[in-house]
Amino acid sequence: MSVDSATVRRIAHLSRIAIDDSEVERLRGELNAILAFVETLSEVDIDGVEPLTSALPMQMKKRADVVTDGGICDDILANAPLREDHYFVVPKVIE
Amino acid sequence: MSDPTHLSLAEARDALKSKRLSAVELTQAHLDAIEKSRALNCFITETPELALSQARESDTRIARGEARRLEGLPLGIKDLYCSKGVRTTAASRILDDFTPTYESTVSANLLRDGAATLGKLNLDEFAMGSSNETSAFGPVVSPWRRAGDPDAKIVPGGSSGGSSAAVAAHLCLGATATDTGGSIRQPAAFTGTVGIKPTYGRCSRWGIVAFASSLDQAGPIARNVRDAAIMLRSMAGHDPKDTTSVDTPVPDYEAAVGASVKGRRIGVPKEYRIDGMSAEIAALWDQGAAWLKDAGAEIVEISLPHTRYALPTYYIIAPAEASSNLARYDGVRYGRREQGRDVIEMYEKTRATGFGPEVRRRIMIGTYVLSAGYYDAYYVRAQKVRSLIKRDFDEAFASGVDAVLTPATPSTAFAQGEKGAADPVEMYLNDVFTVTVNMAGLPGVAVPGGLAANGLPLGLQLIGRPFDEETLFSLAAAIELTAPKIERPRPWWREG
């Protein structure tokens, strides 16, 4: 499989990364080089093989459903590019 | 005492204990070395005041007879680990002047044991790279030079290139690093140092900037096997804040250094003898097997049939996880923000200017393989092949093999700009021997095997059973004992 320039633009938008028209061709080439490299996986017989989702067999750990943290609003907001009181400020989302 | 930066971590520990040296003297000597070595660009942020205040506390504790395990030992911290109150960048512009209000669990463990932290070490941006050339803070230069070629700037490997170069140049006694596809072992091999990626789950990932969460693991880079063992003992351990962290006791790894390897069965996987392998790498590999045989180990040929699929599998799974993990960098809660007409344009412009080209490329590949219509063909297929890669190792270990011996890298280090400029895949091939280990969640150690004809270090890799780092330390120590000694590179980079 390989991607065309419309697909490159679509992927960039899904990735929330702005791209210039001048970048599309180069990105198309680079992405297709990587896709060609991974193409070899299509020759592997994966019939009846389960996908590996955890490197080692482990039970998902569960903890008691209790509050273990909190009251750290100032810490959470300490690195915000723009804030007001205890809020993050973003451009208007709803007209 | 003459220049204390000549000491290994274990020797420095003993010198402090016997009061032949103070922690402040030891830390100051390393700070002086760092100041004279800025040409290597190992550090993104130096923290001399912090290190000296930690050293002063260590001297007080030593005087009171209350020394902890790493008391007064100055270390470097890869700038992927969050440090409370110290700017943490992941070598990316997108984090801007992000200053964590918390400390990563692994670095907190080192501080708990009394270590001093000299600063934050350079790396490939978000740990994506094999040469430290993708850092937004410029490439790191290796202290090693090719024979007869003093003008070429050699790469220290990546992504933990600041860690490997700083350790090799004696700017710190040891350094933290992380490994997603080879980022501890490849830079260690390139710089003649020792690096271990422990079993997945052995070290907590909490507070370490995430790249690919099912593969990422923390570990040390140090100048010898014993020093790596000492560091890992402090770094490892259970952490309730990371659900994949394992609740099993941490052994005294140092006790495994020097233990007999007699009767150990070492597998040599025939599939690692890849097409075009250089005669020098092949000879090093044979030599490594001969050293272990001389130490009493038994060498057997094994087969890991899915080896050649590991790197392609990695370049689906790692970008997929990265695209998801890096979605958090949106210019809202921390880091850089570009202005936009609306919130979408703000995201898109922030991420376009904040991420470097390699990171953008991997996010886009990851987004593609996870997108509707391609998810099964790429991502699910890769996860199934990952099962087969892991099964290969399971079967080898079930057949009675205690560890697997391979070369660490397909070549010595190269010069800046020599690889990957035209085709990103060329750079990816660096990890061909290391990436299988992350796929299977196993421990792997890189240990120096000597110098190549071009004067640069070469490394061997040992791969172990899950949570059997002790066997790796024993085997690596046996190789270290016999292999030609790696001398400290002549400090051509020092100013003044």
Interface residues (C-beta under 8 A of the other chain):
Chain A: M1 V3 T7 V8 I11 A12 H13 L14 S15 R16 I17 A18 I19 L27 E30 L31 A33 I34 L35 F37 V38 E39 T40 L41 S42 V44 I46 V49 E50 P51 L52 T53 S54 A55 L56 M58 M60 K61 R63 I72 D75 I76 A78 N79 A80 P81 L82 F88 V90 P91 K92 V93
Chain B: D96 F98 T99 T101 Y102 T199 Y200 G201 S214 L215 P240 T243 T244 V246 H306 R308 Y309 L311 P312 T313 Y315 I316 S323 A327 D330 G331 V332 R333 Y334 G335 R336 R337 G340 R341 D342 V343 I344 E345 M346 Y347 E348 K349 R351 A352 F355 R360 R361 I363 M364 I365 T367 Y368 S371 Y374 A377 Y378 V380 R381 A382 Q383 K384 V385 R386 S387 L388 K390 D423 P424 V425 Y428 N438 M439 A440 G441 P466
